[in-house]
Amino acid sequence: MYLLGVKAGMVKKTGRKTKIELIRELRSLSRRLVALRSMEAEHEKAQEALQERVKELTCLYSIDRAIEEGLSVDQLSARVVESLRAAMQFPEISVAVIELNDKRFSTPGYAEGLSPSLQVEIKSGGVTRGLIRVCHVEEKPFILPFEQNLLNAIAGHLGLWLDHKLAQEALRENEAKFRAVTEHTVSAILIIQGERFRYVNPAMSVITGYTEKELLEMRFWEFAHPEFQDLFRIRALARQRGESAPSRYEFKVLTRSGEDRWVDFIDGYIQFGGKLAIIGTAFDITERKRAEQELRMSREQLRALSARIDSIREEEKTTIAREIHDGFGQELTAIKMDLVLLVERIESGEAISSTSLVEELRSTTKLVDRSIHTVRDIATELRPWAIDTLDLNGALEWQAKEFQTHTGIVCNVRSRVEGFTLERRRTNAIFRILQEALTNIARHAGAHKVDIELRRQEETLVLEVKDDGRGITEEEMLRRTSLGIVSMKERTILLGGELEIRGVKGKGTIVTVAVPMDVQRAEQTQADGNGVKP
């Protein structure tokens, strides 16, 4: 009972507190209800804003995807207007229009004269390239800010896309120009970055013999001749570091086939892939180097030939003086002594029989004949009479007989040229070339037989001298002391012709001289070339 009473008292007391609290709670609930209603309104607004933001982001994402897909301008424009219309607050009354590349794209419902509610320019490189417009086919009470922002964002994206397209086109155009220049030039063009080639043009392959792939896989200095690899590597790497090094120099290249070639190399700086690189140009100067070497050799040979001519001239003077003194001089002395004795006998009154006198005179006459023969020999040695009295055929036959008589080597002449007259200067030169060829055969060939052929090929006169000796080697032909060959070469050049010498080991040597028969043509040929073929 006591417990029941306590509980009843407590209930009674609690009931009074609950009433007060209920009033307070009602007031609190009322305030909460107002706050909840306010929050619900804000939530609805947030949902609407989020929905608008989602539409805006979806539109921009769709356009960005289209740009990444690499669509054409027409395809991209069609995608933009569809996405833009779907992102509007009231798409059912909205018409999206884009004008780009002198073309217009729009969603259904567009008509001329329809006023735009929203409009923004598409700019690229500071120049207006097009327009984006949104029109409404029915009156719309207001424009939401996100709609204008969306158009601005799309125009910005398209402007950046156009900038990128223009940059790509400019890059492609510049690359096409670069390749048009580099791939059709005879000089090698190369780009070096680090230790590798980053680019080589076709001319580089022509000069080195390596393919483009092989060159790009090797270290850049490996195509140079071993003698010049360190020089080329050190200078190119120093240039890449910005250090002072010659930008133009010559070096030798070792081709894929093992041939030595010379190049004149010039380099400069270039940005390649955002990094510093070296762009170089290599001109093939092999022929120039060979020409310079041949010119040096020719000058040395000419100096040696000039010295040889001076020496021969002195030797000839000595020989002629000796022959005149020992031969002709002695004969004249003997004639004088015979005549003096004869005069003394006559002056002394000695009786001389006619028979004795005739014998004395005949003896003197023989001495005179010997003197005349000696003079003729000397004159022939200086200038063979055959040159002035015979035509070219006769002069060659005479020289062949003289050569056979003095050397014992059988010498045959075959001429296929008849009934023509060659100017004396040219006849003399061809005759002297034959003399020099026969002299070389007698001294060096070890031959037993020589065949000489003179023939005409159209307007060219060809002299061929063939022996059956040991055969001249290429080394002997190029030897600086081969002054006989130099002499034949120089005489051939003066005639505007060509000299060819071919030797086969153990089978002999063939000397071929081809001379134009037309004087004017010969003079022009002489001015154009060096007239010799090994």
C-alpha positions in Angstrom: 0.0 0.0 0.0 2.8 2.3 0.9 4.4 1.7 -2.5 1.1 2.3 -4.3 0.7 5.6 -2.5 4.2 6.7 -3.4 3.7 5.8 -7.0 0.4 7.7 -7.0 2.1 10.8 -5.6 4.8 10.6 -8.1 2.3 10.3 -10.9 0.5 13.3 -9.8 3.6 15.3 -9.5 4.9 14.1 -12.9 1.6 15.0 -14.5 2.1 18.7 -13.6 5.6 18.8 -15.1 4.6 17.1 -18.4 2.0 19.7 -19.1 4.6 22.5 -18.9 7.0 20.6 -20.8 4.4 19.8 -23.5 3.8 23.4 -24.0 7.5 24.0 -24.4 7.8 21.1 -26.7 4.9 22.3 -28.8 6.6 25.6 -29.2 9.9 23.9 -30.0 8.1 21.6 -32.5 6.5 24.6 -34.1 9.8 26.3 -34.5 11.2 23.1 -35.9 8.4 22.7 -38.3 9.0 26.2 -39.6 12.7 25.4 -40.0 11.9 22.1 -41.7 9.6 23.8 -44.1 12.4 26.3 -44.9 14.9 23.5 -45.3 12.5 21.7 -47.6 12.2 24.8 -49.8 16.0 25.1 -49.9 16.3 21.4 -50.6 13.9 21.8 -53.5 16.0 24.7 -54.8 19.2 22.8 -54.4 17.7 19.8 -56.3 16.7 22.1 -59.1 20.1 23.7 -59.1 21.8 20.3 -59.0 19.6 19.1 -61.9 20.5 22.2 -63.9 24.2 21.7 -63.0 24.0 18.0 -64.1 22.5 19.0 -67.4 25.2 21.6 -67.9 28.0 19.1 -67.0 26.5 16.4 -69.2 26.5 18.8 -72.1 30.1 19.9 -71.6 31.2 16.2 -71.1 29.5 15.2 -74.3 31.2 18.0 -76.2 34.6 17.2 -74.7 34.2 13.5 -75.6 33.4 14.6 -79.2 36.5 16.7 -79.3 38.6 13.8 -77.9 37.1 11.5 -80.5 38.6 13.6 -83.2 35.4 14.3 -85.0 35.3 16.5 -88.1 34.0 20.1 -87.8 30.6 19.1 -89.2 30.2 16.1 -86.9 31.3 18.2 -83.9 28.9 21.0 -84.7 26.0 18.6 -85.0 27.0 17.1 -81.6 27.2 20.6 -80.0 23.7 21.7 -81.0 22.1 18.5 -79.9 23.8 18.5 -76.5 23.2 22.2 -76.0 19.4 21.9 -76.7 19.1 19.0 -74.2 20.8 21.1 -71.5 18.4 24.1 -71.8 15.7 24.7 -69.1 12.9 24.2 -71.6 14.4 22.1 -74.4 10.9 21.6 -76.0 10.8 25.2 -77.0 14.6 25.8 -77.5 16.5 25.8 -80.8 20.3 25.6 -80.7 22.3 27.0 -83.7 26.0 27.0 -84.4 27.7 28.8 -87.3 31.3 27.6 -87.9 33.5 27.2 -91.0 30.9 29.1 -93.1 28.3 26.4 -92.3 25.2 26.5 -90.1 24.0 23.6 -88.0 20.8 23.7 -85.9 18.3 21.5 -84.1 14.8 21.1 -85.6 12.5 24.2 -85.5 15.0 26.8 -86.7 13.7 29.4 -89.1 15.2 32.5 -90.6 14.4 35.6 -88.6 14.2 33.8 -85.3 15.7 36.1 -82.7 18.3 34.6 -80.4 17.7 34.6 -76.7 21.3 33.7 -76.0 24.4 34.3 -78.2 28.1 34.1 -77.9 31.0 34.4 -80.3 33.5 31.6 -80.9 37.0 33.1 -81.0 40.4 31.5 -81.9 43.7 33.4 -82.1 41.9 36.6 -81.2 39.6 36.3 -84.3 35.9 35.5 -84.4 35.5 32.1 -86.1 31.7 31.6 -85.5 28.6 32.0 -83.3 26.5 29.9 -80.9 22.9 30.9 -80.5 19.9 29.6 -78.6 16.5 30.7 -79.8 13.0 30.0 -78.4 10.0 29.3 -80.6 7.8 30.5 -77.7 8.2 33.4 -75.3 10.2 32.4 -72.2 9.7 34.4 -69.0 13.4 34.5 -68.0 16.9 33.2 -68.8 18.7 31.2 -66.2 22.3 32.3 -65.5 23.7 28.8 -66.1 22.4 28.8 -69.6 24.5 31.8 -70.6 27.5 30.4 -68.7 27.0 27.1 -70.5 27.2 28.9 -73.9 30.3 30.8 -72.8 31.9 27.6 -71.7 31.1 25.8 -74.9 32.4 28.7 -76.9 35.7 28.6 -74.9 36.1 24.9 -75.5 35.5 25.3 -79.2 37.9 28.2 -79.3 40.6 26.1 -77.7 39.8 23.2 -80.0 40.2 25.5 -83.0 43.5 26.8 -81.7 44.7 23.3 -81.4 43.4 22.5 -84.9 45.1 25.5 -86.4 48.3 24.7 -84.6 48.2 21.1 -85.9 47.5 22.3 -89.4 50.4 24.8 -89.2 52.6 22.0 -87.8 51.6 19.7 -90.6 52.2 22.4 -93.2 55.6 23.2 -91.7 56.5 19.6 -91.6 55.4 19.1 -95.2 57.5 22.1 -96.2 60.5 20.8 -94.2 60.2 17.3 -95.8 59.7 18.8 -99.3 62.9 20.7 -98.8 65.0 18.0 -97.0 63.8 15.0 -99.0 64.5 16.5 -102.4 67.9 18.0 -101.7 71.2 16.4 -102.7 72.8 17.3 -99.4 72.3 15.2 -96.3 70.3 16.8 -93.5 70.3 15.3 -90.0 69.1 16.1 -86.5 71.2 15.0 -83.5 69.9 14.8 -80.0 72.0 13.1 -77.3 73.9 10.3 -78.9 71.3 9.5 -81.6 69.9 10.7 -84.8 66.4 12.0 -84.5 66.0 12.6 -88.2 67.9 11.9 -91.4 66.8 12.7 -95.0 67.1 10.3 -98.0 70.3 12.1 -99.1 72.0 10.9 -95.9 71.2 7.3 -97.0 72.6 8.0 -100.5 75.9 9.3 -99.1 76.4 6.7 -96.4 74.7 3.6 -97.9 72.8 3.0 -94.7 69.0 2.9 -94.6 67.1 5.4 -92.5 66.3 2.8 -89.9 69.9 1.7 -89.6 71.0 5.3 -89.2 68.4 6.0 -86.5 69.5 2.9 -84.5 73.2 3.8 -84.5 75.1 6.3 -82.5 75.5 9.5 -84.6 79.3 9.3 -84.9 79.4 5.7 -86.0 78.9 6.5 -89.7 82.1 8.6 -89.7 85.4 7.1 -90.7 87.3 5.7 -87.7 89.9 8.4 -88.1 87.3 11.1 -87.6 84.8 9.5 -85.2 86.3 11.2 -82.1 86.5 14.6 -83.7 82.8 14.4 -84.9 81.6 13.1 -81.5 83.4 15.6 -79.3 82.4 18.6 -81.4 78.7 17.6 -81.8 78.3 16.8 -78.1 80.1 20.1 -77.1 77.7 22.0 -79.4 74.7 20.4 -77.7 76.0 21.5 -74.3 76.3 25.0 -75.7 80.1 25.0 -75.6 82.3 26.7 -78.2 83.1 24.3 -81.1 83.6 24.8 -84.8 80.2 24.7 -86.6 81.8 23.9 -90.0 84.4 21.4 -90.8 85.2 18.6 -93.2 85.5 14.9 -92.3 85.6 11.5 -93.9 82.7 9.1 -94.0 83.0 5.3 -94.2 80.0 4.0 -96.2 78.2 0.8 -95.6 80.1 -0.8 -98.5 83.5 0.3 -97.1 84.0 3.3 -99.4 85.6 6.5 -98.2 83.7 9.7 -98.9 84.3 13.3 -97.8 81.6 15.6 -96.5 81.6 19.3 -95.7 79.5 19.5 -92.5 77.7 22.6 -91.1 75.6 22.5 -88.0 73.3 24.8 -86.0 70.8 24.7 -83.1 67.2 23.6 -83.2 64.4 22.8 -80.7 63.2 19.3 -81.2 60.6 17.7 -78.9 61.0 20.7 -76.5 64.7 20.0 -76.1 67.9 21.4 -77.7 69.2 19.5 -80.7 71.7 20.0 -83.5 70.6 20.2 -87.1 73.4 19.6 -89.5 73.9 19.6 -93.3 76.5 17.4 -94.9 77.6 18.1 -98.5 79.3 15.3 -100.4 82.6 16.8 -101.5 84.3 13.5 -102.5 84.6 14.5 -106.2 86.0 17.9 -105.2 88.6 16.2 -103.0 89.5 13.8 -105.7 89.8 16.6 -108.2 92.0 18.5 -105.7 94.2 15.4 -105.3 94.3 14.8 -109.0 95.2 18.5 -109.5 98.0 18.2 -107.0 99.2 15.0 -108.6 98.9 16.6 -112.0 100.9 19.7 -110.9 103.6 17.4 -109.4 103.6 15.3 -112.6 103.8 18.4 -114.8 106.7 19.7 -112.7 108.4 16.3 -113.0 107.6 16.3 -116.7 109.0 19.8 -117.1 112.2 18.7 -115.3 112.3 15.6 -117.4 112.0 17.6 -120.6 114.8 19.9 -119.5 116.9 16.9 -118.7 116.1 15.2 -122.0 116.8 18.5 -123.8 120.2 18.6 -122.1 120.8 15.0 -122.9 119.8 15.5 -126.5 122.2 18.5 -126.7 125.0 16.4 -125.2 124.2 13.5 -127.6 124.0 15.8 -130.7 127.2 17.6 -129.6 128.9 14.2 -129.2 127.7 12.9 -132.5 128.7 16.1 -134.3 132.1 16.1 -132.6 132.8 12.3 -132.7 131.2 11.5 -136.0 130.6 14.5 -138.2 133.5 16.4 -136.8 136.0 13.6 -137.3 134.7 12.9 -140.8 135.1 16.6 -141.7 138.6 16.5 -140.3 139.4 13.5 -142.4 138.1 15.2 -145.5 140.2 18.3 -144.7 143.3 16.2 -144.1 142.8 14.4 -147.5 142.3 17.7 -149.3 145.3 19.3 -147.6 147.6 16.4 -148.5 146.3 16.5 -152.0 146.9 20.3 -152.3 150.4 19.9 -150.8 151.3 17.3 -153.4 150.0 19.4 -156.2 151.8 22.5 -154.9 155.1 20.6 -154.5 155.0 19.7 -158.2 154.7 16.0 -157.5 153.7 14.1 -160.5 150.3 12.6 -159.7 148.8 10.2 -162.0 145.2 10.5 -163.0 144.5 7.1 -161.5 146.0 8.1 -158.1 144.1 11.4 -158.2 140.8 9.6 -158.9 141.4 7.2 -155.9 142.1 10.1 -153.6 138.9 11.9 -154.7 136.8 8.7 -154.4 138.1 8.2 -150.8 137.2 11.8 -150.0 133.8 11.4 -151.6 133.1 8.4 -149.3 133.9 10.5 -146.3 131.5 13.2 -147.6 128.8 10.5 -148.0 129.3 9.3 -144.5 129.1 12.9 -143.3 125.9 13.4 -145.1 124.5 10.2 -143.6 125.5 11.4 -140.1 123.8 14.7 -140.6 120.6 12.9 -141.8 120.7 10.7 -138.7 121.0 13.7 -136.4 118.2 15.5 -138.2 116.0 12.4 -138.1 116.6 12.0 -134.4 115.6 15.6 -133.9 112.6 15.5 -136.2 111.8 12.4 -138.3 111.5 13.2 -141.9 108.4 11.0 -142.1 106.4 13.6 -140.2 106.8 16.3 -142.8 106.9 14.1 -146.0 104.4 11.3 -145.4 100.7 11.3 -144.3 99.7 9.8 -141.0 99.5 6.2 -142.3 102.9 6.4 -143.9 104.4 8.0 -140.8 103.1 5.3 -138.5 104.4 2.5 -140.8 107.8 4.2 -141.0 108.0 4.4 -137.2 106.9 0.8 -136.8 109.7 -0.4 -139.1 112.2 1.8 -137.3 111.0 0.4 -133.9 111.3 -3.2 -135.2 114.7 -2.6 -136.7 116.1 -1.2 -133.4 114.4 -3.4 -130.9 113.8 -6.7 -132.7 110.1 -6.6 -131.6 107.7 -7.5 -134.4 105.6 -4.5 -135.1 102.5 -4.6 -137.4 100.5 -1.7 -138.6 96.9 -1.9 -139.8 95.1 1.2 -141.1 91.4 1.5 -141.8 91.6 5.1 -142.6 92.2 6.2 -146.2 91.6 9.3 -148.3 91.6 11.9 -145.6 93.9 14.8 -144.7 94.6 15.7 -141.1 96.1 19.0 -140.1 99.9 18.8 -139.5 99.7 19.8 -135.8 97.4 16.9 -135.1 99.4 14.4 -137.2 102.6 15.4 -135.3 100.9 14.9 -131.9 99.5 11.4 -132.8 102.9 10.4 -134.2 104.6 11.6 -130.9 102.1 9.7 -128.8 102.9 6.5 -130.8 106.6 7.1 -130.3 106.1 7.4 -126.5 103.9 4.3 -126.4 106.5 2.3 -128.3 109.3 3.7 -126.1 107.4 2.5 -123.0 106.9 -0.9 -124.6 110.6 -1.2 -125.4 111.6 -0.2 -121.8 109.0 -1.9 -119.6 106.7 -4.3 -121.3 109.0 -7.3 -122.2 106.9 -7.8 -125.3 107.6 -9.8 -128.4 104.9 -8.4 -130.7 103.1 -5.0 -131.1 100.0 -4.4 -133.1 99.1 -0.8 -134.2 95.7 0.0 -135.6 94.4 3.3 -136.9 90.6 3.5 -137.5 87.8 6.0 -137.8 84.7 6.0 -135.7 82.3 8.5 -137.1 84.0 11.9 -136.5 86.7 10.4 -134.2 90.1 9.1 -135.1 91.3 6.2 -132.9 94.8 5.0 -132.5 95.3 1.6 -130.7 98.6 0.2 -129.7 98.5 -3.3 -128.3 101.4 -5.4 -127.0 101.7 -9.0 -125.6 104.0 -8.0 -122.7 103.5 -8.4 -118.9 100.6 -5.9 -118.7 100.8 -2.5 -116.9 99.4 -2.3 -113.4 97.0 0.4 -112.1 99.7 1.4 -109.6 102.2 2.0 -112.4 99.6 4.1 -114.3 99.0 6.3 -111.2 102.7 6.5 -110.3 104.0 10.1 -110.3 107.2 9.1 -112.1 105.3 7.6 -115.1 106.3 10.6 -117.2 105.7 8.7 -120.5 102.0 8.3 -119.6 101.9 12.0 -118.5 103.4 13.1 -121.8 100.8 11.0 -123.8 98.0 12.4 -121.6 99.1 16.0 -122.1 99.3 15.6 -125.8 95.9 14.0 -125.9 94.4 16.8 -123.9 95.8 19.4 -126.3 94.0 17.5 -129.1 90.7 17.5 -127.1 90.8 13.7 -127.0 90.7 10.9 -124.5 93.5 8.5 -123.5 92.7 5.0 -122.2 95.2 2.6 -120.9 94.2 -1.0 -119.9 96.6 -3.6 -118.7 96.0 -7.4 -118.1 98.6 -9.2 -116.1 100.6 -11.6 -118.3 98.6 -10.7 -121.4 99.8 -7.2 -122.3 98.7 -3.6 -122.4 96.3 -1.7 -124.7 96.8 2.1 -125.2 93.8 3.7 -127.0 93.8 7.4 -128.1 90.5 8.8 -129.4 90.9 12.3 -131.1 88.0 14.4 -132.5 88.6 15.1 -136.2 86.7 18.4 -136.0 89.1 21.1 -134.8 86.4 23.3 -133.1 84.9 20.3 -131.3 88.4 19.2 -130.2 89.1 22.7 -128.7 85.8 22.6 -126.8 86.5 19.1 -125.5 89.9 20.2 -124.4 88.3 23.0 -122.3 85.7 20.7 -120.7 87.7 17.7 -119.5 91.1 16.2 -118.6 91.0 13.6 -121.4 92.3 10.5 -119.6 90.8 7.2 -118.5 92.9 4.7 -116.5 
